[in-house]
Amino acid sequence: MGIFDFIKSAGKKLGIGGDDDAPEADAVKKELDSFDLGTDKVDVKVDGDKVVLSGVVEDQSIFEKAIIAVGNTLGISKVEADELKVGGPESELTKASTPAKAPRFHTVKKGDNLWKIAEAAYGKGKGPKHTVIFEANTPMLSHPDKIYPGQVLRIPDIETA
């Protein structure tokens, strides 16, 4: 699947290190689990400023949310998800699983809002689809107006959203 880039100096601070210090793996795992996404079968390793995710999640949306949940952390510049697989219903998570599809992300720039992002992603006149983007990023987003430059958001296909 690959490595996903994030802005190291943007995001939620975990732990007590300096602003450029990557958080400990335990702190990242605790933050990931705090969103209650169904990531209990996901392992987290921190290698410098890169987080490596492995394990199995139930579906594509959880796969993508796990990446942005850990990537939008202060001190993290990359998330590697080659070993994070998409399984199926909870009872089947330990059975054969498949690699996830390539996700679509957007890095928030100064002046962006969800309406502008929806129009850029889906086309002119599609601003009302901003609610789809907000919903695709909950629970990491608590309010549509609380986005910040450098934050990475999921952009779901509107056919499947």
NORZI-V519813 format. One record per pair of residues at least 4 apart in sequence whose C-alpha atoms are under 8 Angstrom apart, sorted by the first residue. I is the first residue (numbers start at 1). J is the second residue. D is the distance in whole Angstrom. If there is no record, write none. Layout:
i->[I | I]
j->[J | J]
d->[D | D]
//
This chain:
i->[1 | 1 | 1 | 1 | 1 | 1 | 2 | 2 | 2 | 3 | 3 | 3 | 3 | 3 | 4 | 4 | 4 | 5 | 5 | 5 | 5 | 6 | 6 | 6 | 6 | 6 | 6 | 6 | 6 | 6 | 7 | 7 | 7 | 7 | 7 | 7 | 8 | 8 | 8 | 8 | 8 | 8 | 8 | 9 | 9 | 9 | 9 | 9 | 10 | 10 | 10 | 10 | 10 | 10 | 10 | 11 | 11 | 11 | 11 | 11 | 11 | 12 | 12 | 12 | 13 | 13 | 13 | 13 | 14 | 14 | 14 | 14 | 14 | 15 | 15 | 15 | 17 | 17 | 17 | 19 | 19 | 20 | 20 | 21 | 21 | 21 | 22 | 22 | 22 | 22 | 22 | 22 | 23 | 23 | 23 | 23 | 23 | 23 | 24 | 24 | 25 | 25 | 25 | 25 | 25 | 26 | 26 | 27 | 28 | 28 | 28 | 29 | 29 | 29 | 30 | 31 | 31 | 31 | 32 | 32 | 32 | 32 | 32 | 32 | 33 | 33 | 33 | 33 | 35 | 35 | 37 | 37 | 37 | 38 | 38 | 38 | 39 | 39 | 39 | 39 | 41 | 41 | 41 | 42 | 42 | 42 | 42 | 42 | 42 | 43 | 43 | 43 | 44 | 44 | 44 | 44 | 45 | 45 | 45 | 46 | 46 | 46 | 47 | 47 | 49 | 49 | 49 | 49 | 50 | 50 | 50 | 50 | 50 | 51 | 51 | 51 | 51 | 51 | 51 | 52 | 52 | 52 | 53 | 53 | 53 | 53 | 53 | 53 | 54 | 54 | 54 | 54 | 54 | 55 | 55 | 55 | 56 | 56 | 56 | 56 | 56 | 56 | 56 | 57 | 57 | 57 | 57 | 57 | 57 | 57 | 57 | 58 | 58 | 58 | 58 | 58 | 58 | 58 | 58 | 59 | 59 | 59 | 59 | 60 | 60 | 60 | 60 | 61 | 61 | 62 | 63 | 63 | 63 | 63 | 63 | 64 | 64 | 64 | 65 | 65 | 65 | 66 | 67 | 67 | 67 | 68 | 68 | 68 | 68 | 69 | 69 | 70 | 70 | 71 | 71 | 71 | 71 | 71 | 72 | 72 | 72 | 82 | 84 | 84 | 85 | 85 | 85 | 85 | 86 | 86 | 86 | 86 | 87 | 87 | 87 | 87 | 87 | 87 | 87 | 88 | 88 | 88 | 89 | 92 | 93 | 103 | 103 | 104 | 104 | 104 | 105 | 105 | 105 | 105 | 106 | 106 | 106 | 106 | 106 | 107 | 107 | 107 | 107 | 107 | 108 | 108 | 108 | 108 | 108 | 108 | 108 | 108 | 109 | 109 | 109 | 110 | 110 | 112 | 112 | 112 | 113 | 113 | 113 | 114 | 114 | 114 | 114 | 114 | 114 | 114 | 114 | 115 | 115 | 115 | 115 | 115 | 116 | 116 | 117 | 117 | 117 | 118 | 118 | 118 | 118 | 118 | 118 | 118 | 118 | 119 | 119 | 119 | 119 | 119 | 120 | 121 | 122 | 122 | 126 | 129 | 129 | 130 | 131 | 132 | 132 | 132 | 132 | 133 | 133 | 133 | 133 | 133 | 134 | 134 | 134 | 134 | 136 | 136 | 136 | 136 | 137 | 137 | 137 | 138 | 141 | 141 | 142 | 147 | 156 | 156 | 157]
j->[81 | 82 | 99 | 100 | 101 | 102 | 80 | 81 | 82 | 78 | 79 | 80 | 81 | 82 | 78 | 79 | 80 | 71 | 77 | 78 | 79 | 71 | 72 | 76 | 77 | 78 | 79 | 150 | 151 | 152 | 11 | 72 | 76 | 77 | 150 | 151 | 20 | 49 | 73 | 74 | 75 | 76 | 77 | 19 | 20 | 74 | 75 | 76 | 72 | 73 | 74 | 75 | 149 | 150 | 151 | 72 | 73 | 74 | 75 | 150 | 151 | 72 | 73 | 74 | 19 | 73 | 74 | 75 | 23 | 27 | 28 | 73 | 74 | 23 | 24 | 27 | 21 | 22 | 23 | 74 | 75 | 74 | 75 | 49 | 74 | 75 | 46 | 48 | 49 | 74 | 75 | 76 | 27 | 28 | 46 | 74 | 75 | 76 | 28 | 46 | 29 | 44 | 45 | 46 | 51 | 30 | 44 | 31 | 32 | 44 | 70 | 33 | 43 | 44 | 34 | 35 | 69 | 70 | 36 | 37 | 39 | 66 | 69 | 70 | 37 | 38 | 39 | 40 | 139 | 140 | 62 | 65 | 66 | 57 | 58 | 62 | 56 | 57 | 62 | 66 | 55 | 56 | 57 | 53 | 54 | 55 | 56 | 57 | 84 | 53 | 54 | 55 | 51 | 52 | 53 | 54 | 51 | 52 | 53 | 50 | 51 | 52 | 51 | 52 | 75 | 76 | 77 | 78 | 76 | 77 | 78 | 79 | 80 | 70 | 71 | 76 | 78 | 79 | 80 | 79 | 80 | 81 | 79 | 80 | 81 | 82 | 83 | 84 | 81 | 82 | 83 | 84 | 85 | 83 | 84 | 85 | 84 | 85 | 86 | 87 | 93 | 94 | 97 | 62 | 63 | 84 | 85 | 86 | 87 | 88 | 93 | 62 | 63 | 86 | 87 | 88 | 89 | 90 | 93 | 63 | 86 | 87 | 88 | 64 | 86 | 100 | 101 | 65 | 136 | 66 | 67 | 84 | 85 | 86 | 100 | 68 | 103 | 154 | 69 | 137 | 154 | 70 | 71 | 79 | 81 | 72 | 152 | 153 | 154 | 73 | 140 | 76 | 79 | 76 | 77 | 78 | 79 | 152 | 76 | 151 | 152 | 99 | 99 | 100 | 97 | 98 | 99 | 100 | 97 | 98 | 99 | 100 | 92 | 93 | 94 | 95 | 96 | 97 | 98 | 92 | 93 | 97 | 93 | 96 | 97 | 154 | 155 | 154 | 155 | 156 | 152 | 153 | 154 | 155 | 117 | 152 | 153 | 154 | 155 | 149 | 150 | 151 | 152 | 153 | 112 | 147 | 148 | 149 | 150 | 151 | 152 | 153 | 148 | 149 | 150 | 148 | 149 | 116 | 117 | 149 | 117 | 145 | 147 | 118 | 127 | 130 | 131 | 133 | 134 | 144 | 145 | 119 | 127 | 128 | 129 | 130 | 120 | 127 | 121 | 127 | 130 | 122 | 123 | 126 | 127 | 128 | 129 | 130 | 133 | 123 | 124 | 125 | 126 | 127 | 124 | 155 | 126 | 158 | 130 | 133 | 158 | 134 | 135 | 136 | 156 | 158 | 161 | 137 | 153 | 154 | 155 | 156 | 138 | 141 | 143 | 144 | 154 | 155 | 156 | 161 | 141 | 153 | 154 | 142 | 146 | 147 | 146 | 151 | 160 | 161 | 161]
d->[6 | 5 | 7 | 7 | 8 | 7 | 6 | 6 | 6 | 6 | 6 | 4 | 6 | 8 | 5 | 5 | 6 | 8 | 6 | 5 | 7 | 6 | 7 | 7 | 5 | 6 | 8 | 7 | 8 | 7 | 8 | 8 | 7 | 5 | 6 | 8 | 7 | 8 | 8 | 6 | 5 | 5 | 4 | 7 | 7 | 6 | 6 | 8 | 7 | 7 | 5 | 8 | 8 | 6 | 7 | 5 | 4 | 4 | 8 | 8 | 7 | 7 | 5 | 5 | 8 | 6 | 5 | 8 | 6 | 7 | 7 | 7 | 7 | 6 | 8 | 7 | 6 | 8 | 7 | 7 | 6 | 7 | 5 | 8 | 8 | 5 | 8 | 7 | 5 | 7 | 4 | 6 | 6 | 7 | 8 | 8 | 7 | 8 | 6 | 7 | 6 | 6 | 5 | 5 | 8 | 6 | 8 | 6 | 6 | 7 | 6 | 6 | 7 | 6 | 6 | 7 | 8 | 8 | 8 | 8 | 7 | 7 | 6 | 6 | 7 | 8 | 6 | 7 | 6 | 7 | 6 | 8 | 8 | 7 | 7 | 7 | 8 | 6 | 8 | 7 | 6 | 6 | 7 | 7 | 6 | 5 | 6 | 7 | 7 | 6 | 5 | 6 | 7 | 6 | 5 | 7 | 6 | 5 | 7 | 6 | 5 | 6 | 6 | 7 | 6 | 5 | 6 | 7 | 6 | 6 | 5 | 6 | 7 | 7 | 8 | 7 | 6 | 5 | 6 | 6 | 5 | 6 | 7 | 6 | 5 | 8 | 7 | 6 | 7 | 7 | 4 | 4 | 7 | 6 | 5 | 6 | 6 | 5 | 6 | 6 | 6 | 8 | 7 | 6 | 6 | 7 | 6 | 5 | 6 | 8 | 7 | 7 | 8 | 6 | 5 | 5 | 6 | 6 | 7 | 6 | 5 | 6 | 6 | 6 | 6 | 6 | 7 | 6 | 8 | 6 | 7 | 7 | 8 | 7 | 7 | 6 | 6 | 7 | 6 | 7 | 7 | 6 | 6 | 7 | 8 | 6 | 6 | 7 | 8 | 7 | 7 | 8 | 8 | 6 | 7 | 7 | 6 | 8 | 7 | 6 | 7 | 8 | 7 | 8 | 6 | 6 | 5 | 6 | 6 | 5 | 6 | 6 | 7 | 5 | 8 | 7 | 7 | 4 | 6 | 6 | 6 | 7 | 6 | 8 | 7 | 8 | 8 | 6 | 5 | 7 | 6 | 5 | 5 | 5 | 8 | 6 | 5 | 7 | 7 | 7 | 6 | 6 | 4 | 6 | 6 | 7 | 6 | 5 | 5 | 5 | 6 | 7 | 8 | 5 | 6 | 7 | 5 | 6 | 7 | 8 | 6 | 7 | 7 | 6 | 8 | 5 | 8 | 7 | 7 | 7 | 8 | 6 | 5 | 7 | 7 | 5 | 6 | 6 | 6 | 8 | 7 | 6 | 7 | 6 | 5 | 8 | 6 | 5 | 7 | 5 | 5 | 6 | 5 | 5 | 7 | 7 | 6 | 8 | 8 | 7 | 8 | 6 | 6 | 6 | 8 | 8 | 7 | 6 | 8 | 7 | 6 | 7 | 6 | 7 | 8 | 6 | 6 | 7 | 7 | 8 | 6 | 7 | 6 | 7 | 7 | 8 | 7 | 7 | 7 | 6 | 6]
//
